[in-house]
Structures are given as C-alpha cells and as structure tokens.
Amino acid sequence: MSDYTFLILGDNRSGTTSIWTSFDYHPQICSGTMKEELHRLPLDTTDLSSYVNGNFYPSSKTKILLEGSPNLISFRPRYIDFLKELPQVKRLCCIYTIRKPIERLYSYSHIGLANTYRREHPNPYFMTEDLQVRESSMRYMFHMECLYYRKIRLMEKKVGKDNLFVVNLHNLFENFYNICDFLNIDRQMVPRKKLSRTVDHSLNIHYLKGELNIRKWAERNVDMIERKSELDKQRINKRYGELL
C-alpha cells in the first residue's frame, strides 16, 4: 500500500453513518469493507497493519482511507496511536460531527430501546420500572455520552488541531467542499444518500413508552439540560467556530 491519509470519525449517534454511506462516492475516498471493523478486533490487538491491508481496497486515485468505527476516543483510544504508527499512514485525521445534546439523547435512547427489546444488548435502564434507576441512567447518559466538548478535546490531543474538522451534523453536506479542502482532495459534491430503515412495528409500543419516559425526564430536568448544553455549546463555538 502507498501512503494514505487515514480518516476516522467522531461519536456514535451523531452522523457517522451519513459520512460512511455518502462520502464513499468520492473517487479519492476508499471506505473499509465494513463500517465498524475496528470495534470487531480483539481488545488486545496491537498491530493494525493486517487490518488496514485486509479491509481496504484502494484504487489508483485513492488518497483517503475512511474507517467508520465511531467513538474510538472512548472505547479504543490506543488504536488511534497504533494507526499513527503505521508506515502506510502518512496522516491521521478526524471529522467530528456534532448535534444538539438533547437530540443525541433521544437518538441514543431509541437505539437502546430497539436493542433491548430485541435482546441484542440489554440495558437495565430500558428494562426496569424503577423510576430512580431510570433517572440516574438518563442523567449519566446525558453527561457522559451526549455532551461533546470533553471528547473533542481528547481527540484533538490525539490527532492535533490541524487534523481535526468539527462540523454540525445539520450542515454536513453544505460543508463538503470545506471537508475536501481539509482532506486535500478534489472538490466534488457527493449525493445525499437517504438511509432506508426497516421498521419493526412490534417495537412501536416500546418506542412510545420509552419516548414518553425520555421526554418526562427532559421536562423534569430542563434547567440542567439547558445549562449543560449551553456551556458545552459555548466551549465548542469558542474553540472551533460557531457550530451550534
């Protein structure tokens, strides 16, 4: 393999799938064979050469290798260091998409509800009728998973500010030319690929119940949510521009 820019993404439930499905249309960007392949590797993996060589099939035009695993900074931060050390990676950079914290909380909770009632990744919060447990779980999820600034700063320390592009999810495609400039590739607009999701109607009652619990929690904690969200917004806008 020649030298490439290796592109990683930010947090889950924040638009990583939109980047994965749409940006692969650019002729100079090559996505891996599976979106979240790094999360499938054994935790004790230290050499990522075989992963890169076995999961990317670049063409002669390729300049960017796109890895779709979200939230590496929290789950597998060592992999970021390992990627930087690979001889075929000349530059490691990150596109970090963000959205309003409360929107992300709803998205996080919806996928949790789906996984819980399908029994794929049961979460005690979604299974319990204990109001106190639900309250503490939602608060923890909001503080640790739905606010961005702390994790963006951790990513910046890993890849460097010049290799970090922070963008509002709602303005993702409007910023595509800026992203091309950031990646040093040709300016070329990509199609907006609309994701089609299969609706499991047997989950509807659970979604409604979960949505009600989430919104009741948000109403009870509206002052805290607004205060924390505003502080997170101010920190992000001050360091990375008016994004939120």
C-alpha angles and dihedrals in degrees: 000000000000124000113289141177107248113214123202128180137229132239129345120252087033106093105287091132090053090056092044096051098039108033093054087076090073107100092223095052122080120191123205121257092259129028101233102027096139090061089056094058119100112269092239093058111130104164114064097176094100090046092055095042093046101043105042126065105183125188126222088270096052118120101155130056109201119207114191102198107124128213098020089152090067104031105031111009092156090067090064090059092045091052092053090055096055113111093222092055111081094170134018116202139165136216106206113195118195136189136180109299094233091051089052091049090056091048092046091050095047094055088045090054092050093049093045097052091043086051091231098123107000114207118199091219093062093044101047130086090200106117093201092054091048091049094051092044093052092047091050092047092050096049099040103033110022103048114078114191098081094051094042089056090050090052090048090055090052101047103018128249093269089058096049124086115187116194137171110248091226090058097041099116094038086059097048095108089051089050090051089053090048090053094042094237133127117287105250127151117232126212118263100245110205112213117229115212126194110235116221102205091193087071095054096095091049092048091051092048092046092046090052092051091048094049093046089052090048091050092050092048101035094125093052093045093050093045095049093041092050092050091049089048094050093050093049095045092048094053104030105025133264099321104140 
